[in-house]
């Protein structure tokens, strides 16, 4: 029963791009990852790549994106 509860929990956090705040992120697998190097993440929106992408609660994501769009104007 406990195993079922682990799989039924909803994802509460989401990774987003630190540059454009998009949530369209993909993990790139490299040969270095096989040797223990940190994962490389790529934003499919602005092509930003990095090893550390911030994480936020899903319910705060719209607020973060709204603040970012105000700064751009």
Protein Blocks (a to p, Z undefined) as FASTA:
>chain_A
ZZmmmmmpccfbdcddfklopabdcddddfklmnopacddddfklopacfbdcdddfklm
mmmmmmmmmmmZZ
